[in-house]
Amino acid sequence: MNLKSITFFIIFTILAIEVLQPKYHPEINWKEISHGRFTIIYPEDFKEQADYSLLVAEELYPIIKDFWKCEINGRVRILLHDSSDCFDEDSTFFPYNRIRISLYPPEPHSLFGNYTDHIRDVIRHGLNRIFVYNQGSKTLRFFRKYFGINSIFFPTLFIPGWALTGISAYEEINSNSNTRFHSPEFELILKKVVKWGKFPPLGSLKSKLSNWPGPFSPNIFGTGLVKFLSSSVNKNKIREFVKNYTSHPLPFRFRGLFNLRFMSMSERFKMVFGKEIKDFWKDLEIEIGKKDVSFPRTLTDTGFVKKFPLYISDGSVVFFSENFKSYPGVYILRSSDKKPSLLFRKKSVKGISYFKEKKLIYFAAVDMFRKYYKFADIYSFDLDKKKVSRITRGERLTYPVRVKNRIYCIKRDKFGSYLSYFEIGHPKINIISKRFSLLSGLSISPDSGYISASVKTGSGNWKIGVFNLRGALKGLVEYGGERAFSPVWKNNDELMFVTSLKKRFGLVSFNVKLGEMKVYNSEKLSSFKYFDVIGGNMIIAPILTGKGYDLMKIDLGKMERELKIYSFSGMKEEDEAEVEVISDTVGSKYKALRDFSPKYFTLTFREGGNELQAGIMASGFDSLHRHYFKAKYLAGLISGRSNYYLNYIFNGFPGELDLKFTKFSDLNRSDEKGEFFQNAEKFTASFNFPLFKNTDSVLSLYTDIHFEKGVDEFQDTLENINTVHNGIRTGITINSTDIYYNSISENNGFNFNAVYSKEMELFGSRYNSNVFTLEYSQFISFSKLNTLAMRLAFAESWGEGRRTFYMGGISAGNEQSYSGEKLFGLIRGYPSGYFSGTTGFSLNFELRFILKKIERSFLIFKSIESLYVSLFFDSGQVWKERMEFDPAISAGGELNLVLYLGPLRYVVTGGVGYGINPEKSPVFYFRLGSSF
């Protein structure tokens, strides 16, 4: 590849950016209200929340605008949804300003659980982030106006993620509002990381940390440093830094017309703050505190996240664990074991309880429902049979506790949460309480006299509700007006719960009959959020260490405590606070086509056989991702031939309608006839319908009608081979692949496609023929980040006018193809199109292992994360007539660089493959993206 080709490749790789939106069930009737610069998009049943969101957005906008001293370009869309029983949020400027808010509030024990009004706080944080993204000089704003929303015109996108998160939270940090960044857990994690000697080097923060606290690292450390800077230097310096950063959109300083000097992030920082960022990083570590010389003894030492510890009768402890590097699940720590054992895999667990009489563990977990919703349901696990059974489906139930033949739980609907129960064997859900904004953490006293749960009323803080078994609220308990959660009954009269204090958490015991409240004061109890009582005065809880949460037994009898008298009769029942919004707005149907229009143009690329093709791309999608289009024009860097790609996807009903037109010309080299162009012009109308979908995998039915014309132009023999393949296809696809946090590639699960195609004269095909293709990929994780990847591909064409498959090349294709055109494109010791035939197979084995964690930013890349090596073995064969087994074999290695451009992950690969049979010279190549 010549220097010109490499230069073009690097340029359009840097500029390419594309983000897809979540999909929502087509049955939802979406509405919108617009006023000023805001458009609120919402399901029609949530008009009240939409009005409130508009009111909050218009109230906050001038405050945040005054703080950042700039304007936001264009409108801001705020999307409200209730499609999940897990709180989530995001905000972006691409391809338009948008904030997405889950109407399921964060639970009280979550990292963001100190929300009192989560809609207000999410809008506040989202607007702050969008204001930071929109910072820029007049020159940059000119380019944005006339050249669209392209990442190169938004320099703050390339600030390292941890710093960008902290800067985006800067206004919140300096406000008087009780936002999540004032949660004690943020400071506790920093404190424990320092005291346990786990404070990371600054360089590792320029990427996603693989160590604790995993994906929360940018939030924790970025916010921690910005909070430290805002208190130790002039508060306006953060704003000045952002302005300075955007005034130099490229990482260079001009010293004369032809004299450029690289300007690092650290140098930019020093220009504003007077010293390098690494010096402030050291100061932050000193400010937090020095390393401890002694640590408490814990029952586990695995770190990361542990939730819902449950002490069962044989002395074992059951808990839910997430470690970001492997599949989450429920574990058991037996009294005779030193390490916990996995009972079963499960994501997003919400509550665990134990029914001693049947040795059953009950729990709730979030899974896919009707292919689009993520709802929580109740499961049981038999400790003797080691079997998980699903009890409900799509009922939105959490925190199950069994009492005799009833399972009490929390029921959620689109209006709020309720206490409820159902009988074993009878699916009817009985609601027994009034409505609350959200309920969490249900617990029942040993004599079944009381139910307790964390209660959120309106925009108020979390309290502990005490109910009778009929669901009537006896009263609400709290300590000091702070967040109260995780209730557990110590005995029939004494209720214990966790409370959030200013800089730590605390344990409170409340006697329902005596009205006495005891508050335990101990450093050991300062950082835990979940616990269970082990009879008497013993509890077991995950306490915070430098590498996460580990289980610890604590004797409460040895703890200091203060006694407060709290009259139970004085507890008053609080009514659910209704949000009163005076609004004359009228909701109208969501205008998808307005958002669907193209908002940006960017350079793009394609691997066209043995040449790279560069060009320009435009795309657009609406906020709901019901409509999506992509248009590309590309030219071969060697051949100069034009290539076209037009694609429209509609998700307005179950399944996905995909209309695609392509006109490509690939430069190949045959072993028999030399160089040739494989020209193809295709139109496909396909429909992909999900038959089954959960959080782990999806099974889909694929069907299409296609019209394909092809011409193979052989340059040496001047021979042209024309083909016409028109017909229909049908098949199934299964995808259960997963990529654990910070892994170098997919490292779990498999992907399977089996497709049958019928080419028919009735549709204009020259002959009636048949094609069957099969592709299977498997990914196996080992040694944490490393992966063994395997792939099998098979295809057969029969009948007259059979389809020809080409074998050889460096990639199986970045886009899924059901026609089999790139099925055998991964035999890396040979050029693209080297072998051809009508039947064939290929086997690929790849060992991917980490070489070095780099985690540094460079030029406009947000981070260069890691370097990993792939050792591969490829084998395959295609036949035309007589089938003699004589497969081509190649082996070699690749060096892969993982980097981030803004939020997007890229893999840049250089490799060499050697074709062993027949004997050939090595093939050196360069690729963007993984092999498969």
ZIRA-V788392 format. One record per residue. N is the residue number from 1. SS is DSSP state (helix for helix, strand for strand, loop for the rest). Layout:
n=N ss=SS
n=N ss=SS
This chain:
n=1 ss=loop
n=2 ss=loop
n=3 ss=helix
n=4 ss=helix
n=5 ss=helix
n=6 ss=helix
n=7 ss=helix
n=8 ss=helix
n=9 ss=helix
n=10 ss=helix
n=11 ss=helix
n=12 ss=helix
n=13 ss=helix
n=14 ss=helix
n=15 ss=helix
n=16 ss=loop
n=17 ss=loop
n=18 ss=loop
n=19 ss=loop
n=20 ss=loop
n=21 ss=loop
n=22 ss=loop
n=23 ss=loop
n=24 ss=loop
n=25 ss=loop
n=26 ss=loop
n=27 ss=loop
n=28 ss=loop
n=29 ss=loop
n=30 ss=strand
n=31 ss=strand
n=32 ss=strand
n=33 ss=strand
n=34 ss=strand
n=35 ss=strand
n=36 ss=loop
n=37 ss=loop
n=38 ss=strand
n=39 ss=strand
n=40 ss=strand
n=41 ss=strand
n=42 ss=strand
n=43 ss=strand
n=44 ss=helix
n=45 ss=helix
n=46 ss=helix
n=47 ss=helix
n=48 ss=helix
n=49 ss=helix
n=50 ss=helix
n=51 ss=helix
n=52 ss=helix
n=53 ss=helix
n=54 ss=helix
n=55 ss=helix
n=56 ss=helix
n=57 ss=helix
n=58 ss=helix
n=59 ss=helix
n=60 ss=helix
n=61 ss=helix
n=62 ss=helix
n=63 ss=helix
n=64 ss=helix
n=65 ss=helix
n=66 ss=helix
n=67 ss=helix
n=68 ss=helix
n=69 ss=loop
n=70 ss=loop
n=71 ss=loop
n=72 ss=loop
n=73 ss=loop
n=74 ss=loop
n=75 ss=loop
n=76 ss=strand
n=77 ss=strand
n=78 ss=strand
n=79 ss=strand
n=80 ss=strand
n=81 ss=strand
n=82 ss=loop
n=83 ss=loop
n=84 ss=strand
n=85 ss=loop
n=86 ss=loop
n=87 ss=loop
n=88 ss=loop
n=89 ss=strand
n=90 ss=strand
n=91 ss=strand
n=92 ss=strand
n=93 ss=loop
n=94 ss=loop
n=95 ss=loop
n=96 ss=loop
n=97 ss=strand
n=98 ss=strand
n=99 ss=strand
n=100 ss=strand
n=101 ss=strand
n=102 ss=strand
n=103 ss=loop
n=104 ss=loop
n=105 ss=loop
n=106 ss=loop
n=107 ss=loop
n=108 ss=loop
n=109 ss=loop
n=110 ss=loop
n=111 ss=loop
n=112 ss=loop
n=113 ss=loop
n=114 ss=loop
n=115 ss=loop
n=116 ss=loop
n=117 ss=loop
n=118 ss=helix
n=119 ss=helix
n=120 ss=helix
n=121 ss=helix
n=122 ss=helix
n=123 ss=helix
n=124 ss=helix
n=125 ss=helix
n=126 ss=helix
n=127 ss=helix
n=128 ss=helix
n=129 ss=helix
n=130 ss=helix
n=131 ss=helix
n=132 ss=helix
n=133 ss=helix
n=134 ss=loop
n=135 ss=loop
n=136 ss=loop
n=137 ss=loop
n=138 ss=helix
n=139 ss=helix
n=140 ss=helix
n=141 ss=helix
n=142 ss=helix
n=143 ss=helix
n=144 ss=helix
n=145 ss=helix
n=146 ss=helix
n=147 ss=helix
n=148 ss=strand
n=149 ss=loop
n=150 ss=loop
n=151 ss=helix
n=152 ss=helix
n=153 ss=helix
n=154 ss=loop
n=155 ss=helix
n=156 ss=helix
n=157 ss=helix
n=158 ss=helix
n=159 ss=loop
n=160 ss=loop
n=161 ss=helix
n=162 ss=helix
n=163 ss=helix
n=164 ss=helix
n=165 ss=helix
n=166 ss=helix
n=167 ss=helix
n=168 ss=helix
n=169 ss=loop
n=170 ss=helix
n=171 ss=helix
n=172 ss=helix
n=173 ss=helix
n=174 ss=loop
n=175 ss=loop
n=176 ss=loop
n=177 ss=loop
n=178 ss=loop
n=179 ss=loop
n=180 ss=helix
n=181 ss=helix
n=182 ss=helix
n=183 ss=loop
n=184 ss=helix
n=185 ss=helix
n=186 ss=helix
n=187 ss=helix
n=188 ss=helix
n=189 ss=helix
n=190 ss=helix
n=191 ss=helix
n=192 ss=helix
n=193 ss=helix
n=194 ss=helix
n=195 ss=helix
n=196 ss=loop
n=197 ss=loop
n=198 ss=loop
n=199 ss=loop
n=200 ss=loop
n=201 ss=loop
n=202 ss=helix
n=203 ss=helix
n=204 ss=helix
n=205 ss=helix
n=206 ss=helix
n=207 ss=loop
n=208 ss=loop
n=209 ss=loop
n=210 ss=loop
n=211 ss=loop
n=212 ss=loop
n=213 ss=loop
n=214 ss=helix
n=215 ss=helix
n=216 ss=helix
n=217 ss=helix
n=218 ss=helix
n=219 ss=helix
n=220 ss=helix
n=221 ss=helix
n=222 ss=helix
n=223 ss=helix
n=224 ss=helix
n=225 ss=helix
n=226 ss=helix
n=227 ss=helix
n=228 ss=helix
n=229 ss=helix
n=230 ss=helix
n=231 ss=helix
n=232 ss=helix
n=233 ss=loop
n=234 ss=loop
n=235 ss=loop
n=236 ss=helix
n=237 ss=helix
n=238 ss=helix
n=239 ss=helix
n=240 ss=helix
n=241 ss=helix
n=242 ss=helix
n=243 ss=helix
n=244 ss=helix
n=245 ss=helix
n=246 ss=helix
n=247 ss=helix
n=248 ss=loop
n=249 ss=loop
n=250 ss=loop
n=251 ss=loop
n=252 ss=strand
n=253 ss=strand
n=254 ss=strand
n=255 ss=loop
n=256 ss=loop
n=257 ss=loop
n=258 ss=loop
n=259 ss=loop
n=260 ss=strand
n=261 ss=strand
n=262 ss=strand
n=263 ss=loop
n=264 ss=loop
n=265 ss=helix
n=266 ss=helix
n=267 ss=helix
n=268 ss=helix
n=269 ss=helix
n=270 ss=helix
n=271 ss=helix
n=272 ss=helix
n=273 ss=helix
n=274 ss=loop
n=275 ss=loop
n=276 ss=loop
n=277 ss=helix
n=278 ss=helix
n=279 ss=helix
n=280 ss=helix
n=281 ss=helix
n=282 ss=helix
n=283 ss=helix
n=284 ss=helix
n=285 ss=helix
n=286 ss=helix
n=287 ss=helix
n=288 ss=helix
n=289 ss=loop
n=290 ss=loop
n=291 ss=loop
n=292 ss=loop
n=293 ss=loop
n=294 ss=loop
n=295 ss=loop
n=296 ss=loop
n=297 ss=loop
n=298 ss=loop
n=299 ss=loop
n=300 ss=loop
n=301 ss=loop
n=302 ss=loop
n=303 ss=loop
n=304 ss=strand
n=305 ss=strand
n=306 ss=strand
n=307 ss=strand
n=308 ss=strand
n=309 ss=strand
n=310 ss=strand
n=311 ss=strand
n=312 ss=loop
n=313 ss=loop
n=314 ss=loop
n=315 ss=loop
n=316 ss=loop
n=317 ss=strand
n=318 ss=strand
n=319 ss=strand
n=320 ss=strand
n=321 ss=strand
n=322 ss=strand
n=323 ss=loop
n=324 ss=loop
n=325 ss=loop
n=326 ss=loop
n=327 ss=loop
n=328 ss=loop
n=329 ss=strand
n=330 ss=strand
n=331 ss=strand
n=332 ss=strand
n=333 ss=strand
n=334 ss=loop
n=335 ss=loop
n=336 ss=loop
n=337 ss=loop
n=338 ss=loop
n=339 ss=loop
n=340 ss=loop
n=341 ss=strand
n=342 ss=strand
n=343 ss=strand
n=344 ss=strand
n=345 ss=strand
n=346 ss=loop
n=347 ss=loop
n=348 ss=loop
n=349 ss=strand
n=350 ss=strand
n=351 ss=strand
n=352 ss=strand
n=353 ss=strand
n=354 ss=strand
n=355 ss=strand
n=356 ss=helix
n=357 ss=helix
n=358 ss=helix
n=359 ss=loop
n=360 ss=strand
n=361 ss=strand
n=362 ss=strand
n=363 ss=strand
n=364 ss=strand
n=365 ss=strand
n=366 ss=strand
n=367 ss=strand
n=368 ss=strand
n=369 ss=strand
n=370 ss=loop
n=371 ss=loop
n=372 ss=loop
n=373 ss=strand
n=374 ss=strand
n=375 ss=strand
n=376 ss=strand
n=377 ss=strand
n=378 ss=strand
n=379 ss=strand
n=380 ss=strand
n=381 ss=strand
n=382 ss=strand
n=383 ss=loop
n=384 ss=loop
n=385 ss=loop
n=386 ss=loop
n=387 ss=strand
n=388 ss=strand
n=389 ss=strand
n=390 ss=strand
n=391 ss=loop
n=392 ss=loop
n=393 ss=loop
n=394 ss=loop
n=395 ss=loop
n=396 ss=loop
n=397 ss=strand
n=398 ss=strand
n=399 ss=strand
n=400 ss=strand
n=401 ss=strand
n=402 ss=strand
n=403 ss=strand
n=404 ss=loop
n=405 ss=loop
n=406 ss=strand
n=407 ss=strand
n=408 ss=strand
n=409 ss=strand
n=410 ss=strand
n=411 ss=strand
n=412 ss=strand
n=413 ss=strand
n=414 ss=loop
n=415 ss=loop
n=416 ss=strand
n=417 ss=strand
n=418 ss=strand
n=419 ss=strand
n=420 ss=strand
n=421 ss=strand
n=422 ss=strand
n=423 ss=strand
n=424 ss=loop
n=425 ss=loop
n=426 ss=loop
n=427 ss=loop
n=428 ss=loop
n=429 ss=loop
n=430 ss=strand
n=431 ss=strand
n=432 ss=loop
n=433 ss=loop
n=434 ss=loop
n=435 ss=loop
n=436 ss=strand
n=437 ss=loop
n=438 ss=strand
n=439 ss=strand
n=440 ss=strand
n=441 ss=strand
n=442 ss=strand
n=443 ss=strand
n=444 ss=strand
n=445 ss=loop
n=446 ss=loop
n=447 ss=loop
n=448 ss=loop
n=449 ss=loop
n=450 ss=strand
n=451 ss=strand
n=452 ss=strand
n=453 ss=strand
n=454 ss=strand
n=455 ss=strand
n=456 ss=strand
n=457 ss=loop
n=458 ss=loop
n=459 ss=loop
n=460 ss=loop
n=461 ss=loop
n=462 ss=strand
n=463 ss=strand
n=464 ss=strand
n=465 ss=strand
n=466 ss=strand
n=467 ss=strand
n=468 ss=strand
n=469 ss=loop
n=470 ss=loop
n=471 ss=loop
n=472 ss=loop
n=473 ss=strand
n=474 ss=strand
n=475 ss=strand
n=476 ss=strand
n=477 ss=strand
n=478 ss=loop
n=479 ss=loop
n=480 ss=loop
n=481 ss=loop
n=482 ss=loop
n=483 ss=loop
n=484 ss=strand
n=485 ss=strand
n=486 ss=strand
n=487 ss=strand
n=488 ss=strand
n=489 ss=strand
n=490 ss=loop
n=491 ss=loop
n=492 ss=loop
n=493 ss=loop
n=494 ss=strand
n=495 ss=strand
n=496 ss=strand
n=497 ss=strand
n=498 ss=strand
n=499 ss=strand
n=500 ss=strand
n=501 ss=loop
n=502 ss=loop
n=503 ss=loop
n=504 ss=loop
n=505 ss=strand
n=506 ss=strand
n=507 ss=strand
n=508 ss=strand
n=509 ss=strand
n=510 ss=strand
n=511 ss=strand
n=512 ss=loop
n=513 ss=loop
n=514 ss=loop
n=515 ss=loop
n=516 ss=strand
n=517 ss=strand
n=518 ss=strand
n=519 ss=strand
n=520 ss=strand
n=521 ss=strand
n=522 ss=loop
n=523 ss=helix
n=524 ss=helix
n=525 ss=helix
n=526 ss=loop
n=527 ss=loop
n=528 ss=loop
n=529 ss=loop
n=530 ss=loop
n=531 ss=loop
n=532 ss=strand
n=533 ss=strand
n=534 ss=loop
n=535 ss=loop
n=536 ss=loop
n=537 ss=loop
n=538 ss=strand
n=539 ss=strand
n=540 ss=strand
n=541 ss=strand
n=542 ss=strand
n=543 ss=strand
n=544 ss=strand
n=545 ss=strand
n=546 ss=loop
n=547 ss=loop
n=548 ss=strand
n=549 ss=strand
n=550 ss=strand
n=551 ss=strand
n=552 ss=strand
n=553 ss=strand
n=554 ss=strand
n=555 ss=strand
n=556 ss=helix
n=557 ss=helix
n=558 ss=helix
n=559 ss=loop
n=560 ss=strand
n=561 ss=strand
n=562 ss=strand
n=563 ss=strand
n=564 ss=strand
n=565 ss=strand
n=566 ss=loop
n=567 ss=loop
n=568 ss=helix
n=569 ss=helix
n=570 ss=helix
n=571 ss=loop
n=572 ss=loop
n=573 ss=loop
n=574 ss=loop
n=575 ss=loop
n=576 ss=loop
n=577 ss=loop
n=578 ss=loop
n=579 ss=loop
n=580 ss=loop
n=581 ss=loop
n=582 ss=loop
n=583 ss=loop
n=584 ss=loop
n=585 ss=loop
n=586 ss=loop
n=587 ss=loop
n=588 ss=strand
n=589 ss=strand
n=590 ss=loop
n=591 ss=loop
n=592 ss=helix
n=593 ss=helix
n=594 ss=helix
n=595 ss=helix
n=596 ss=helix
n=597 ss=loop
n=598 ss=loop
n=599 ss=loop
n=600 ss=strand
n=601 ss=strand
n=602 ss=strand
n=603 ss=strand
n=604 ss=strand
n=605 ss=strand
n=606 ss=strand
n=607 ss=strand
n=608 ss=strand
n=609 ss=strand
n=610 ss=loop
n=611 ss=strand
n=612 ss=strand
n=613 ss=strand
n=614 ss=strand
n=615 ss=strand
n=616 ss=strand
n=617 ss=strand
n=618 ss=strand
n=619 ss=strand
n=620 ss=strand
n=621 ss=strand
n=622 ss=loop
n=623 ss=loop
n=624 ss=loop
n=625 ss=loop
n=626 ss=loop
n=627 ss=strand
n=628 ss=strand
n=629 ss=strand
n=630 ss=strand
n=631 ss=strand
n=632 ss=strand
n=633 ss=strand
n=634 ss=strand
n=635 ss=strand
n=636 ss=strand
n=637 ss=loop
n=638 ss=loop
n=639 ss=loop
n=640 ss=loop
n=641 ss=loop
n=642 ss=strand
n=643 ss=strand
n=644 ss=strand
n=645 ss=strand
n=646 ss=strand
n=647 ss=strand
n=648 ss=strand
n=649 ss=strand
n=650 ss=strand
n=651 ss=loop
n=652 ss=loop
n=653 ss=loop
n=654 ss=loop
n=655 ss=loop
n=656 ss=strand
n=657 ss=strand
n=658 ss=strand
n=659 ss=strand
n=660 ss=strand
n=661 ss=strand
n=662 ss=strand
n=663 ss=strand
n=664 ss=strand
n=665 ss=strand
n=666 ss=strand
n=667 ss=strand
n=668 ss=strand
n=669 ss=strand
n=670 ss=strand
n=671 ss=loop
n=672 ss=loop
n=673 ss=loop
n=674 ss=strand
n=675 ss=strand
n=676 ss=strand
n=677 ss=strand
n=678 ss=strand
n=679 ss=strand
n=680 ss=strand
n=681 ss=strand
n=682 ss=strand
n=683 ss=strand
n=684 ss=strand
n=685 ss=strand
n=686 ss=strand
n=687 ss=strand
n=688 ss=strand
n=689 ss=strand
n=690 ss=strand
n=691 ss=strand
n=692 ss=strand
n=693 ss=strand
n=694 ss=loop
n=695 ss=loop
n=696 ss=loop
n=697 ss=loop
n=698 ss=strand
n=699 ss=strand
n=700 ss=strand
n=701 ss=strand
n=702 ss=strand
n=703 ss=strand
n=704 ss=strand
n=705 ss=strand
n=706 ss=strand
n=707 ss=strand
n=708 ss=strand
n=709 ss=strand
n=710 ss=strand
n=711 ss=strand
n=712 ss=strand
n=713 ss=strand
n=714 ss=strand
n=715 ss=loop
n=716 ss=loop
n=717 ss=loop
n=718 ss=loop
n=719 ss=strand
n=720 ss=strand
n=721 ss=strand
n=722 ss=strand
n=723 ss=strand
n=724 ss=strand
n=725 ss=strand
n=726 ss=strand
n=727 ss=strand
n=728 ss=strand
n=729 ss=strand
n=730 ss=strand
n=731 ss=strand
n=732 ss=strand
n=733 ss=strand
n=734 ss=strand
n=735 ss=strand
n=736 ss=loop
n=737 ss=loop
n=738 ss=strand
n=739 ss=loop
n=740 ss=loop
n=741 ss=loop
n=742 ss=loop
n=743 ss=loop
n=744 ss=loop
n=745 ss=loop
n=746 ss=loop
n=747 ss=loop
n=748 ss=strand
n=749 ss=strand
n=750 ss=strand
n=751 ss=strand
n=752 ss=strand
n=753 ss=strand
n=754 ss=strand
n=755 ss=strand
n=756 ss=strand
n=757 ss=strand
n=758 ss=strand
n=759 ss=strand
n=760 ss=loop
n=761 ss=helix
n=762 ss=helix
n=763 ss=helix
n=764 ss=loop
n=765 ss=loop
n=766 ss=loop
n=767 ss=loop
n=768 ss=loop
n=769 ss=strand
n=770 ss=strand
n=771 ss=strand
n=772 ss=strand
n=773 ss=strand
n=774 ss=strand
n=775 ss=strand
n=776 ss=strand
n=777 ss=strand
n=778 ss=strand
n=779 ss=strand
n=780 ss=strand
n=781 ss=strand
n=782 ss=strand
n=783 ss=loop
n=784 ss=loop
n=785 ss=loop
n=786 ss=strand
n=787 ss=strand
n=788 ss=strand
n=789 ss=strand
n=790 ss=strand
n=791 ss=strand
n=792 ss=strand
n=793 ss=strand
n=794 ss=strand
n=795 ss=strand
n=796 ss=strand
n=797 ss=strand
n=798 ss=strand
n=799 ss=strand
n=800 ss=loop
n=801 ss=loop
n=802 ss=loop
n=803 ss=loop
n=804 ss=loop
n=805 ss=strand
n=806 ss=strand
n=807 ss=strand
n=808 ss=loop
n=809 ss=strand
n=810 ss=strand
n=811 ss=loop
n=812 ss=loop
n=813 ss=loop
n=814 ss=loop
n=815 ss=loop
n=816 ss=loop
n=817 ss=loop
n=818 ss=loop
n=819 ss=loop
n=820 ss=loop
n=821 ss=loop
n=822 ss=loop
n=823 ss=loop
n=824 ss=loop
n=825 ss=loop
n=826 ss=strand
n=827 ss=strand
n=828 ss=loop
n=829 ss=loop
n=830 ss=loop
n=831 ss=loop
n=832 ss=loop
n=833 ss=loop
n=834 ss=loop
n=835 ss=strand
n=836 ss=strand
n=837 ss=strand
n=838 ss=loop
n=839 ss=strand
n=840 ss=strand
n=841 ss=strand
n=842 ss=strand
n=843 ss=strand
n=844 ss=strand
n=845 ss=strand
n=846 ss=strand
n=847 ss=strand
n=848 ss=strand
n=849 ss=strand
n=850 ss=strand
n=851 ss=strand
n=852 ss=strand
n=853 ss=strand
n=854 ss=strand
n=855 ss=strand
n=856 ss=strand
n=857 ss=strand
n=858 ss=strand
n=859 ss=loop
n=860 ss=loop
n=861 ss=strand
n=862 ss=strand
n=863 ss=strand
n=864 ss=strand
n=865 ss=strand
n=866 ss=strand
n=867 ss=strand
n=868 ss=strand
n=869 ss=strand
n=870 ss=strand
n=871 ss=strand
n=872 ss=strand
n=873 ss=strand
n=874 ss=strand
n=875 ss=strand
n=876 ss=strand
n=877 ss=strand
n=878 ss=strand
n=879 ss=strand
n=880 ss=loop
n=881 ss=loop
n=882 ss=loop
n=883 ss=loop
n=884 ss=loop
n=885 ss=loop
n=886 ss=loop
n=887 ss=loop
n=888 ss=strand
n=889 ss=strand
n=890 ss=strand
n=891 ss=strand
n=892 ss=strand
n=893 ss=strand
n=894 ss=strand
n=895 ss=strand
n=896 ss=strand
n=897 ss=strand
n=898 ss=strand
n=899 ss=strand
n=900 ss=strand
n=901 ss=strand
n=902 ss=loop
n=903 ss=loop
n=904 ss=strand
n=905 ss=strand
n=906 ss=strand
n=907 ss=strand
n=908 ss=strand
n=909 ss=strand
n=910 ss=strand
n=911 ss=strand
n=912 ss=strand
n=913 ss=strand
n=914 ss=strand
n=915 ss=strand
n=916 ss=strand
n=917 ss=strand
n=918 ss=loop
n=919 ss=loop
n=920 ss=loop
n=921 ss=loop
n=922 ss=loop
n=923 ss=strand
n=924 ss=strand
n=925 ss=strand
n=926 ss=strand
n=927 ss=strand
n=928 ss=strand
n=929 ss=loop
n=930 ss=loop
n=931 ss=loop
n=932 ss=loop
